[in-house]
Amino acid sequence: MVAQELDVAMLAYHLVRAVIYRTARKAGLEPRAFSFTQVSNVLPVFLPRIAAAPDERPARKRSAAMLYSLSQCKLRQRKRSSRPRSVWPQPKTYPARHA
């Protein structure tokens, strides 16, 4: 039972990653530019609608709408600090104790 749950979790993870990759290729961006959480929140909204489509034309239309919504799930640009990260000072070495 636990093994099946792990398998389903892995399948869901790889599904989200595959959708991110497909969206990134279509948008011409890196897959890392998309938020995993936002994409995983959009998928449950669109996948049942695509599956319930009566034939291929509405399914393609809904799939295109899903890809548009997914393209909006980009991460914000992060600011780089003007200062480099501080480096921890090297610890002082004490002389070895003589017996």
C-alpha positions as CSV (number, residue, x, y, z in Angstrom):
1,M,0.0,0.0,0.0
2,V,2.8,2.4,1.0
3,A,4.7,1.5,-2.2
4,Q,1.7,2.3,-4.3
5,E,1.4,5.7,-2.7
6,L,5.0,6.4,-3.3
7,D,4.6,5.4,-6.9
8,V,1.7,7.7,-7.4
9,A,3.5,10.5,-5.7
10,M,6.5,10.0,-8.1
11,L,4.2,9.9,-11.1
12,A,2.5,13.1,-10.0
13,Y,5.9,14.8,-9.5
14,H,7.1,13.7,-12.9
15,L,3.9,14.8,-14.5
16,V,4.3,18.3,-13.1
17,R,7.9,18.4,-14.2
18,A,7.0,17.2,-17.7
19,V,4.3,19.9,-18.0
20,I,6.8,22.5,-16.8
21,Y,9.3,21.4,-19.5
22,R,6.7,21.5,-22.2
23,T,5.5,24.9,-21.2
24,A,9.1,26.2,-21.0
25,R,9.9,24.9,-24.5
26,K,6.8,26.6,-25.9
27,A,7.6,29.9,-24.1
28,G,11.3,29.7,-25.0
29,L,12.4,29.9,-21.3
30,E,14.3,27.7,-18.9
31,P,12.2,25.2,-16.9
32,R,13.6,26.6,-13.7
33,A,11.8,29.9,-14.5
34,F,8.4,28.3,-13.5
35,S,7.0,27.7,-10.1
36,F,6.4,24.1,-9.2
37,T,3.7,25.0,-6.7
38,Q,1.8,27.3,-9.1
39,V,1.9,24.7,-11.9
40,S,0.8,21.9,-9.5
41,N,-2.2,24.2,-8.5
42,V,-3.2,24.9,-12.1
43,L,-3.1,21.3,-13.3
44,P,-6.1,20.0,-11.1
45,V,-8.2,22.7,-12.6
46,F,-7.6,22.0,-16.2
47,L,-6.9,18.2,-16.4
48,P,-10.5,17.1,-15.6
49,R,-11.9,19.6,-18.1
50,I,-9.5,18.2,-20.8
51,A,-10.4,14.6,-19.9
52,A,-14.2,15.5,-20.1
53,A,-13.9,17.0,-23.5
54,P,-16.4,15.3,-25.9
55,D,-13.9,15.1,-28.8
56,E,-10.4,16.2,-29.9
57,R,-11.2,19.8,-30.9
58,P,-12.4,21.0,-27.5
59,A,-9.6,19.0,-25.8
60,R,-7.0,20.9,-27.9
61,K,-8.6,24.2,-27.1
62,R,-8.7,23.5,-23.4
63,S,-5.1,22.2,-23.6
64,A,-4.1,25.5,-25.3
65,A,-5.9,27.4,-22.5
66,M,-4.0,25.4,-19.9
67,L,-0.6,26.1,-21.5
68,Y,-1.5,29.8,-21.5
69,S,-2.4,29.7,-17.8
70,L,0.8,27.7,-17.1
71,S,2.9,30.3,-19.0
72,Q,1.7,32.8,-16.4
73,C,3.3,30.7,-13.5
74,K,6.7,32.2,-13.9
75,L,8.9,33.0,-10.9
76,R,9.6,36.6,-10.2
77,Q,13.1,37.9,-11.1
78,R,15.3,37.9,-8.0
79,K,17.4,40.8,-7.2
80,R,21.1,40.2,-6.9
81,S,22.7,41.9,-3.9
82,S,25.2,44.5,-4.8
83,R,27.6,43.1,-2.2
84,P,29.0,39.6,-2.4
85,R,28.2,37.1,0.4
86,S,30.2,37.5,3.5
87,V,32.8,34.9,4.1
88,W,33.1,33.3,7.5
89,P,36.4,34.0,9.1
90,Q,38.9,31.1,9.4
91,P,38.9,29.7,12.9
92,K,42.1,30.3,14.9
93,T,44.3,27.3,15.2
94,Y,45.6,26.6,18.6
95,P,49.0,25.0,19.1
96,A,48.9,21.2,19.9
97,R,49.1,20.4,23.5
98,H,52.3,18.8,24.6
99,A,52.2,16.0,27.1
